[in-house]
Amino acid sequence: MTHHGYMIKGKEHTLVLAATLMSATGENMTSLSAVDKTRYTALTDELPCLVSQALLKCSSLPTLPAVALKILEIARTQDATLHDYAQAIEYDPALTARLIAVANSAQFIRSSQQPVDTSFEATQRLGLDATLATVLSFSLLRHVQGNKTQVRIWQRTITSAIVASRLAHQLCPEHRGSAFTAALLQDIGILALQAAYPQKVEKLYANSELPHQQIARAERQQFGCDHTLVGAWLAAKWGMPTSLVDAIYQSHDGFLTDQLETLCVRLSGPIADAWLSEEPVSAFATLLRKLSVMESAPLLTLDNLLHRLQEDLAIAAETLQLAQPIDMDSHALLIEAQQLLFQHTLTLSARLDEQTQRLESLHHHYATLEKQSRLDPLTQLANRAWLEEQLRERFVFCQENNRTMSVVFIDLDHFKTLNDRYGHRIGDQVLEHFGHTLASLIRTGDLAGRYGGEEFLIILPDETAHSAKLFSQRITQHLQEHPMTNVDQQPIYVSASIGVACLCDGDFGNERELIDAADQSMYFIKRSGRGGIATYGGE
């Protein structure tokens, strides 16, 4: 059967990481350095209380064999030599054989070199980083059995490690081994959670196609943390260097980082996910879109990386005695992904244009509704609510900035009689035409509105009572010269009673008092025979 790009050859050949690793009896935390102890304590404190208790009580957590722990202890020694590494490895014949096999593999041996025969020669050829990575990978894979979930974890783990190594070879060759190791261990926390919470985790990981980021999100919802924190804690418990612990903890963070080694690790998982996806073309199209916004993306030659990945997976399978991965045309895969990305871009562009048009239409509609909410529907002047709001704001502004303004209050004379004689339709025509008259007479910055019925109010910023009266005279003159409507071809003229009040002509406490002053002046004209102008204070 096949699964995610690998061929599974029965249970005895299942590719997995599992919690049934060789136990390092009595892990000795006293071997940690002061810095490593501090980091381990900090991670323990950061874990949710119930999770840390469950992990500490769990007797089946993933562990490293004694030789691997010894190698890690040597790695923390500043004056360690290759001989120290080789001597420690020789205590494990199976590990020694595997290290020699890796050193003699096509990935490390050159055509002019002779095969190595000892662990010291193998360590010399591999270098310290690659030796450490080989020890860890072999230690985690040596006595494994597992279920479908563990198969998927193993596939992602080894693919991520190889991807991180290849990326580091392009971007930061000096960190190739450490990038491999961090990527190899980035999901070790899943195994710890499986050991501590077997039933909960079985349900959590039941969907084998769940994207990795969604797995982490589900873990946070279930446990209050995800497997990166658990994995970092476990690595610290093993006594791994703080730099490696932090790399595991940050392995699933975003791509924005200045550290190239960190970038290699963080990219390795998403690239592995795309490679192992049931729909790799679509997965790589999505990944390419994310990479397109990265400044470092031009440095990454994915075509070559994926081509080498196919070869490296085959070498890893042979070296670690694993089943061979299924062949995949990486070049064709990338071309299809780029074409799909282009199609997606065109589709998104079309959708964006459509949404932009809809948004503009909505904005226009909203602006229209907002404007209508401020206007009197008959006269198309400001309605009373908008008049009062604007007058209140301008009143405060004038007080704070030592400015002035005037208001003009207008009442059309004998309007009830006109309605009774000609009907409301004619009355509405008069109001509508008078509204047009005011709109044509005011200047920019003035505000005219219908205050109610046949009453109108005009706000004149920076105008005195005298200039406001001159403006009012233009209104009365216009009414005398222009009929507001016609009935049976007979012109209908109207007059108006107008009151003017200026802010500087009284001790007004608020805008309401200013309106009342203009209103009182208007009623003075009403009582005096109508058809005139009066100013507050008698100007």
KOLGU-843596 format. One record per residue (C-alpha): residue number from 0; residue in three letters; x, y, z. Coordinates in steps of 0.1 Angstrom, whole numbers, plus 5000, padded with zeros to 4 digits. Last residue first. Example, Ala and Ser with C-alpha at 12.3 -4.5 7.8 and 13.67 -1.06 7.14 Angstrom:
BEGIN
- n	res	px	py	pz
- 1	SER	5137	4989	5071
- 0	ALA	5123	4955	5078
This chain:
BEGIN
- n	res	px	py	pz
- 538	GLU	4704	5960	5152
- 537	GLY	4676	5954	5178
- 536	GLY	4693	5930	5202
- 535	TYR	4683	5900	5182
- 534	THR	4678	5910	5146
- 533	ALA	4645	5915	5129
- 532	ILE	4636	5910	5092
- 531	GLY	4603	5915	5073
- 530	GLY	4573	5900	5057
- 529	ARG	4550	5897	5087
- 528	GLY	4527	5923	5103
- 527	SER	4544	5933	5135
- 526	ARG	4534	5902	5154
- 525	LYS	4551	5880	5128
- 524	ILE	4582	5903	5128
- 523	PHE	4585	5899	5166
- 522	TYR	4581	5862	5160
- 521	MET	4612	5861	5139
- 520	SER	4632	5879	5166
- 519	GLN	4620	5854	5192
- 518	ASP	4631	5825	5169
- 517	ALA	4666	5841	5165
- 516	ALA	4670	5843	5203
- 515	ASP	4656	5808	5207
- 514	ILE	4682	5794	5182
- 513	LEU	4710	5810	5202
- 512	GLU	4696	5796	5235
- 511	ARG	4696	5761	5220
- 510	GLU	4732	5766	5209
- 509	ASN	4744	5769	5244
- 508	GLY	4750	5794	5273
- 507	PHE	4744	5825	5252
- 506	ASP	4755	5857	5266
- 505	GLY	4743	5879	5238
- 504	ASP	4754	5898	5207
- 503	CYS	4786	5879	5199
- 502	LEU	4767	5847	5190
- 501	CYS	4746	5866	5164
- 500	ALA	4708	5862	5161
- 499	VAL	4686	5869	5131
- 498	GLY	4648	5865	5127
- 497	ILE	4630	5863	5094
- 496	SER	4593	5865	5086
- 495	ALA	4588	5853	5050
- 494	SER	4568	5863	5020
- 493	VAL	4552	5841	4993
- 492	TYR	4544	5845	4956
- 491	ILE	4522	5822	4936
- 490	PRO	4523	5828	4899
- 489	GLN	4491	5821	4879
- 488	GLN	4494	5795	4851
- 487	ASP	4465	5775	4867
- 486	VAL	4485	5775	4899
- 485	ASN	4522	5784	4897
- 484	THR	4551	5780	4921
- 483	MET	4576	5798	4944
- 482	PRO	4572	5830	4925
- 481	HIS	4603	5851	4920
- 480	GLU	4609	5888	4924
- 479	GLN	4595	5893	4959
- 478	LEU	4609	5860	4972
- 477	HIS	4643	5869	4958
- 476	GLN	4642	5902	4976
- 475	THR	4633	5885	5009
- 474	ILE	4662	5861	5005
- 473	ARG	4686	5889	4996
- 472	GLN	4675	5908	5026
- 471	SER	4684	5878	5048
- 470	PHE	4720	5879	5035
- 469	LEU	4722	5916	5045
- 468	LYS	4708	5907	5079
- 467	ALA	4735	5881	5083
- 466	SER	4761	5907	5074
- 465	HIS	4748	5930	5102
- 464	ALA	4743	5903	5128
- 463	THR	4779	5892	5123
- 462	GLU	4790	5863	5101
- 461	ASP	4819	5840	5110
- 460	PRO	4798	5809	5103
- 459	LEU	4763	5814	5089
- 458	ILE	4739	5787	5101
- 457	ILE	4705	5788	5083
- 456	LEU	4672	5777	5098
- 455	PHE	4639	5770	5081
- 454	GLU	4603	5769	5093
- 453	GLU	4574	5759	5070
- 452	GLY	4569	5725	5087
- 451	GLY	4601	5719	5108
- 450	TYR	4636	5731	5109
- 449	ARG	4643	5727	5072
- 448	GLY	4680	5733	5066
- 447	ALA	4706	5757	5055
- 446	LEU	4743	5753	5063
- 445	ASP	4770	5778	5054
- 444	GLY	4806	5765	5046
- 443	THR	4803	5772	5009
- 442	ARG	4779	5801	5003
- 441	ILE	4742	5802	5007
- 440	LEU	4719	5817	4980
- 439	SER	4714	5787	4957
- 438	ALA	4706	5763	4985
- 437	LEU	4682	5789	4999
- 436	THR	4663	5791	4966
- 435	HIS	4662	5753	4961
- 434	GLY	4646	5750	4995
- 433	PHE	4621	5776	4986
- 432	HIS	4612	5756	4955
- 431	GLU	4606	5725	4976
- 430	LEU	4586	5743	5002
- 429	VAL	4564	5760	4976
- 428	GLN	4559	5726	4957
- 427	ASP	4549	5710	4990
- 426	GLY	4522	5736	4996
- 425	ILE	4510	5731	4961
- 424	ARG	4506	5694	4968
- 423	HIS	4491	5702	5002
- 422	GLY	4461	5719	4988
- 421	TYR	4455	5752	4971
- 420	ARG	4434	5771	4996
- 419	ASP	4440	5752	5029
- 418	ASN	4477	5749	5021
- 417	LEU	4481	5786	5013
- 416	THR	4462	5795	5044
- 415	LYS	4486	5773	5065
- 414	PHE	4516	5790	5048
- 413	HIS	4504	5825	5057
- 412	ASP	4540	5837	5060
- 411	LEU	4570	5814	5055
- 410	ASP	4590	5812	5087
- 409	ILE	4628	5818	5087
- 408	PHE	4654	5817	5115
- 407	VAL	4688	5830	5105
- 406	VAL	4718	5820	5127
- 405	SER	4750	5840	5132
- 404	MET	4786	5830	5139
- 403	THR	4815	5841	5160
- 402	ARG	4850	5830	5168
- 401	ASN	4870	5830	5200
- 400	ASN	4885	5796	5193
- 399	GLU	4870	5776	5221
- 398	GLN	4837	5794	5221
- 397	CYS	4834	5793	5183
- 396	PHE	4842	5756	5182
- 395	VAL	4816	5748	5209
- 394	PHE	4789	5767	5189
- 393	ARG	4801	5750	5157
- 392	GLU	4796	5715	5172
- 391	ARG	4762	5723	5186
- 390	LEU	4751	5740	5153
- 389	GLN	4762	5709	5134
- 388	GLU	4742	5686	5157
- 387	GLU	4711	5709	5156
- 386	LEU	4711	5712	5118
- 385	TRP	4716	5674	5114
- 384	ALA	4686	5666	5136
- 383	ARG	4665	5693	5120
- 382	ASN	4670	5680	5084
- 381	ALA	4696	5695	5061
- 380	LEU	4682	5707	5027
- 379	GLN	4669	5684	5001
- 378	THR	4636	5703	5002
- 377	LEU	4612	5673	5003
- 376	PRO	4635	5645	5016
- 375	ASP	4650	5666	5045
- 374	LEU	4686	5656	5045
- 373	ARG	4709	5641	5071
- 372	SER	4698	5605	5068
- 371	GLN	4699	5609	5030
- 370	LYS	4736	5618	5032
- 369	GLU	4743	5587	5052
- 368	LEU	4722	5566	5029
- 367	THR	4740	5580	4999
- 366	ALA	4774	5575	5016
- 365	TYR	4764	5539	5024
- 364	HIS	4754	5532	4989
- 363	HIS	4786	5547	4976
- 362	HIS	4806	5527	5000
- 361	LEU	4786	5496	4991
- 360	SER	4792	5502	4955
- 359	GLU	4829	5508	4961
- 358	LEU	4830	5476	4981
- 357	ARG	4812	5457	4953
- 356	GLN	4836	5471	4928
- 355	THR	4865	5462	4950
- 354	GLN	4850	5427	4956
- 353	GLU	4847	5422	4918
- 352	ASP	4883	5434	4913
- 351	LEU	4895	5412	4941
- 350	ARG	4876	5382	4927
- 349	ALA	4892	5388	4893
- 348	SER	4926	5391	4910
- 347	LEU	4920	5360	4931
- 346	THR	4911	5341	4899
- 345	LEU	4942	5354	4881
- 344	THR	4964	5346	4911
- 343	HIS	4948	5312	4915
- 342	GLN	4956	5305	4878
- 341	PHE	4991	5317	4883
- 340	LEU	4994	5295	4914
- 339	LEU	4981	5266	4895
- 338	GLN	5007	5272	4868
- 337	GLN	5034	5275	4895
- 336	ALA	5022	5242	4911
- 335	GLU	5022	5224	4878
- 334	ILE	5057	5236	4871
- 333	LEU	5068	5226	4906
- 332	LEU	5054	5191	4902
- 331	ALA	5069	5187	4868
- 330	HIS	5103	5194	4882
- 329	SER	5097	5172	4913
- 328	ASP	5088	5141	4892
- 327	MET	5079	5117	4920
- 326	ASP	5093	5082	4927
- 325	ILE	5077	5065	4957
- 324	PRO	5098	5064	4988
- 323	GLN	5119	5033	4996
- 322	ALA	5112	5013	5027
- 321	LEU	5136	5018	5056
- 320	GLN	5170	5003	5064
- 319	LEU	5184	5035	5078
- 318	THR	5210	5038	5051
- 317	GLU	5187	5026	5023
- 316	ALA	5158	5048	5033
- 315	ALA	5181	5077	5039
- 314	ILE	5196	5073	5004
- 313	ALA	5161	5071	4988
- 312	LEU	5150	5102	5008
- 311	ASP	5182	5120	4997
- 310	GLU	5175	5113	4960
- 309	GLN	5140	5126	4960
- 308	LEU	5151	5155	4981
- 307	ARG	5178	5163	4955
- 306	HIS	5151	5170	4930
- 305	LEU	5131	5189	4955
- 304	LEU	5160	5211	4964
- 303	ASN	5169	5217	4927
- 302	ASP	5135	5229	4919
- 301	LEU	5131	5248	4952
- 300	THR	5160	5271	4944
- 299	LEU	5158	5293	4975
- 298	LEU	5178	5325	4973
- 297	PRO	5149	5343	4956
- 296	ALA	5128	5335	4987
- 295	SER	5149	5354	5012
- 294	GLU	5129	5386	5009
- 293	MET	5097	5366	5016
- 292	VAL	5064	5376	4999
- 291	SER	5067	5350	4972
- 290	LEU	5073	5323	4998
- 289	LYS	5037	5324	5009
- 288	ARG	5024	5321	4973
- 287	LEU	5049	5293	4967
- 286	LEU	5035	5274	4997
- 285	THR	4999	5276	4984
- 284	ALA	5010	5264	4949
- 283	PHE	5031	5237	4967
- 282	ALA	4999	5223	4984
- 281	SER	4979	5225	4952
- 280	VAL	5004	5205	4933
- 279	PRO	5010	5182	4963
- 278	GLU	4974	5170	4965
- 277	GLU	4976	5139	4988
- 276	SER	5003	5159	5006
- 275	LEU	5037	5144	5015
- 274	TRP	5057	5170	4995
- 273	ALA	5035	5199	5007
- 272	ASP	5039	5188	5043
- 271	ALA	5076	5184	5039
- 270	ILE	5078	5219	5025
- 269	PRO	5057	5232	5054
- 268	GLY	5080	5214	5079
- 267	SER	5113	5224	5064
- 266	LEU	5106	5261	5062
- 265	ARG	5108	5267	5099
- 264	VAL	5140	5247	5102
- 263	CYS	5157	5265	5073
- 262	LEU	5145	5299	5086
- 261	THR	5161	5292	5120
- 260	GLU	5194	5285	5102
- 259	LEU	5190	5317	5082
- 258	GLN	5185	5339	5113
- 257	ASP	5169	5372	5103
- 256	THR	5134	5358	5108
- 255	LEU	5100	5362	5092
- 254	PHE	5090	5326	5081
- 253	GLY	5064	5322	5109
- 252	ASP	5068	5300	5140
- 251	HIS	5066	5262	5138
- 250	SER	5102	5255	5147
- 249	GLN	5103	5280	5176
- 248	TYR	5103	5254	5204
- 247	ILE	5125	5230	5185
- 246	ALA	5151	5257	5178
- 245	ASP	5149	5268	5214
- 244	VAL	5159	5233	5226
- 243	LEU	5186	5232	5200
- 242	SER	5201	5264	5212
- 241	THR	5197	5253	5248
- 240	PRO	5219	5223	5242
- 239	MET	5202	5189	5247
- 238	GLY	5201	5175	5282
- 237	TRP	5173	5149	5276
- 236	LYS	5150	5170	5298
- 235	ALA	5158	5200	5276
- 234	ALA	5147	5179	5246
- 233	LEU	5116	5169	5264
- 232	TRP	5107	5205	5272
- 231	ALA	5114	5216	5237
- 230	GLY	5091	5188	5224
- 229	VAL	5063	5198	5248
- 228	LEU	5066	5234	5237
- 227	THR	5066	5224	5201
- 226	HIS	5038	5199	5207
- 225	ASP	5012	5225	5214
- 224	CYS	4999	5241	5246
- 223	GLY	4967	5245	5265
- 222	PHE	4960	5208	5263
- 221	GLN	4929	5204	5241
- 220	GLN	4926	5239	5225
- 219	ARG	4964	5242	5221
- 218	GLU	4965	5207	5207
- 217	ALA	4938	5215	5182
- 216	ARG	4958	5246	5170
- 215	ALA	4989	5224	5166
- 214	ILE	4970	5199	5146
- 213	GLN	4955	5228	5125
- 212	GLN	4990	5240	5117
- 211	HIS	4999	5204	5106
- 210	PRO	4971	5202	5082
- 209	LEU	4946	5174	5091
- 208	GLU	4948	5146	5065
- 207	SER	4953	5118	5090
- 206	ASN	4921	5127	5108
- 205	ALA	4923	5106	5140
- 204	TYR	4951	5129	5154
- 203	LEU	4929	5144	5182
- 202	LYS	4910	5112	5188
- 201	GLU	4942	5091	5193
- 200	VAL	4957	5120	5213
- 199	LYS	4929	5119	5239
- 198	GLN	4932	5081	5243
- 197	PRO	4971	5080	5245
- 196	TYR	4975	5111	5268
- 195	ALA	5010	5109	5283
- 194	ALA	5026	5086	5257
- 193	GLN	5008	5103	5227
- 192	LEU	5017	5137	5241
- 191	ALA	5054	5127	5243
- 190	LEU	5052	5114	5207
- 189	ILE	5037	5146	5195
- 188	GLY	5065	5165	5213
- 187	ILE	5091	5149	5190
- 186	ASP	5077	5170	5162
- 185	GLN	5107	5194	5158
- 184	LEU	5132	5166	5165
- 183	LEU	5144	5159	5129
- 182	ALA	5141	5196	5120
- 181	ALA	5164	5206	5149
- 180	THR	5189	5178	5140
- 179	PHE	5190	5187	5103
- 178	ALA	5194	5224	5111
- 177	SER	5223	5215	5135
- 176	GLY	5240	5195	5107
- 175	ARG	5237	5221	5080
- 174	HIS	5248	5251	5102
- 173	GLU	5281	5259	5084
- 172	PRO	5263	5256	5050
- 171	CYS	5241	5286	5057
- 170	LEU	5218	5294	5028
- 169	GLN	5221	5267	5002
- 168	HIS	5234	5238	5024
- 167	ALA	5210	5250	5051
- 166	LEU	5181	5245	5027
- 165	ARG	5194	5210	5019
- 164	SER	5197	5201	5056
- 163	ALA	5163	5215	5064
- 162	VAL	5148	5195	5036
- 161	ILE	5165	5163	5049
- 160	ALA	5152	5169	5084
- 159	SER	5117	5178	5072
- 158	THR	5115	5146	5051
- 157	ILE	5126	5125	5081
- 156	THR	5101	5141	5104
- 155	ARG	5072	5143	5080
- 154	GLN	5074	5106	5072
- 153	TRP	5079	5097	5109
- 152	ILE	5048	5117	5120
- 151	ARG	5027	5101	5092
- 150	VAL	5038	5067	5103
- 149	GLN	5031	5076	5139
- 148	THR	4995	5085	5130
- 147	LYS	4991	5053	5110
- 146	ASN	5001	5031	5140
- 145	GLY	5035	5022	5154
- 144	GLN	5066	5001	5157
- 143	VAL	5101	5013	5164
- 142	HIS	5132	4998	5179
- 141	ARG	5160	5017	5161
- 140	LEU	5144	5048	5148
- 139	LEU	5150	5074	5175
- 138	SER	5185	5062	5182
- 137	PHE	5193	5062	5145
- 136	SER	5181	5098	5140
- 135	LEU	5199	5109	5171
- 134	VAL	5232	5093	5163
- 133	THR	5231	5104	5127
- 132	ALA	5224	5141	5137
- 131	LEU	5253	5140	5162
- 130	THR	5276	5126	5135
- 129	ALA	5264	5152	5110
- 128	ASP	5271	5180	5134
- 127	LEU	5305	5166	5145
- 126	GLY	5320	5159	5110
- 125	LEU	5309	5131	5087
- 124	ARG	5343	5120	5074
- 123	GLN	5361	5122	5108
- 122	THR	5332	5106	5126
- 121	ALA	5333	5077	5101
- 120	GLU	5371	5073	5106
- 119	PHE	5367	5073	5144
- 118	SER	5338	5048	5141
- 117	THR	5360	5024	5122
- 116	ASP	5361	5008	5087
- 115	VAL	5359	5038	5062
- 114	PRO	5354	5032	5025
- 113	GLN	5382	5046	5003
- 112	GLN	5379	5081	4989
- 111	SER	5385	5091	4952
- 110	SER	5349	5088	4942
- 109	ARG	5337	5109	4972
- 108	ILE	5318	5095	5001
- 107	PHE	5293	5116	5020
- 106	GLN	5259	5114	5002
- 105	ALA	5268	5082	4983
- 104	SER	5269	5063	5016
- 103	ASN	5302	5053	5032
- 102	ALA	5299	5077	5061
- 101	VAL	5263	5066	5066
- 100	ALA	5273	5029	5067
- 99	ILE	5300	5036	5092
- 98	LEU	5275	5054	5114
- 97	ARG	5251	5024	5111
- 96	ALA	5277	4999	5121
- 95	THR	5287	5020	5151
- 94	LEU	5251	5024	5161
- 93	ALA	5247	4986	5160
- 92	PRO	5279	4980	5179
- 91	ASP	5270	5005	5207
- 90	TYR	5300	5010	5230
- 89	GLU	5319	5021	5199
- 88	ILE	5299	5054	5198
- 87	ALA	5315	5066	5230
- 86	GLN	5350	5060	5217
- 85	ALA	5342	5077	5184
- 84	TYR	5329	5108	5201
- 83	ASP	5359	5111	5224
- 82	HIS	5383	5105	5194
- 81	LEU	5366	5133	5175
- 80	THR	5377	5156	5203
- 79	ALA	5358	5174	5231
- 78	ASP	5375	5205	5245
- 77	GLN	5344	5225	5249
- 76	THR	5323	5198	5265
- 75	ARG	5286	5202	5256
- 74	ALA	5289	5178	5227
- 73	ILE	5304	5152	5251
- 72	GLU	5272	5152	5271
- 71	LEU	5252	5149	5239
- 70	ILE	5272	5119	5229
- 69	LYS	5267	5104	5264
- 68	LEU	5230	5109	5260
- 67	ALA	5231	5091	5227
- 66	VAL	5251	5062	5242
- 65	ALA	5226	5059	5271
- 64	PRO	5197	5054	5248
- 63	LEU	5174	5083	5242
- 62	THR	5139	5085	5257
- 61	PRO	5104	5089	5244
- 60	LEU	5080	5091	5275
- 59	SER	5068	5057	5287
- 58	SER	5068	5062	5325
- 57	CYS	5045	5092	5325
- 56	LYS	5044	5110	5359
- 55	LEU	5065	5139	5347
- 54	LEU	5045	5143	5315
- 53	ALA	5012	5142	5333
- 52	GLN	5023	5167	5359
- 51	SER	5036	5190	5332
- 50	VAL	5003	5187	5313
- 49	LEU	4982	5194	5344
- 48	CYS	5002	5225	5352
- 47	PRO	5002	5240	5317
- 46	LEU	5037	5241	5305
- 45	GLU	5056	5274	5309
- 44	ASP	5069	5264	5343
- 43	THR	5084	5232	5329
- 42	LEU	5099	5253	5300
- 41	ALA	5115	5277	5325
- 40	THR	5129	5248	5346
- 39	TYR	5144	5232	5315
- 38	ARG	5159	5265	5304
- 37	THR	5175	5271	5338
- 36	LYS	5188	5235	5339
- 35	ASP	5204	5240	5305
- 34	VAL	5221	5273	5316
- 33	ALA	5234	5256	5348
- 32	SER	5247	5227	5328
- 31	LEU	5228	5194	5328
- 30	SER	5244	5163	5343
- 29	THR	5224	5167	5375
- 28	MET	5193	5158	5355
- 27	ASN	5204	5121	5355
- 26	GLU	5181	5100	5334
- 25	GLY	5175	5069	5355
- 24	THR	5175	5042	5328
- 23	ALA	5179	5056	5293
- 22	SER	5150	5037	5277
- 21	MET	5152	5023	5242
- 20	LEU	5123	5038	5224
- 19	THR	5087	5026	5227
- 18	ALA	5072	5061	5222
- 17	ALA	5072	5057	5185
- 16	LEU	5086	5072	5153
- 15	VAL	5074	5052	5123
- 14	LEU	5082	5037	5090
- 13	THR	5064	5003	5089
- 12	HIS	5087	4975	5077
- 11	GLU	5075	4948	5100
- 10	LYS	5039	4960	5096
- 9	GLY	5039	4956	5059
- 8	LYS	5059	4971	5031
- 7	ILE	5047	5007	5032
- 6	MET	5056	5027	5001
- 5	TYR	5060	5064	5007
- 4	GLY	5046	5095	4990
- 3	HIS	5018	5101	5014
- 2	HIS	5008	5065	5020
- 1	THR	5011	5036	4996
- 0	MET	5000	5000	5000
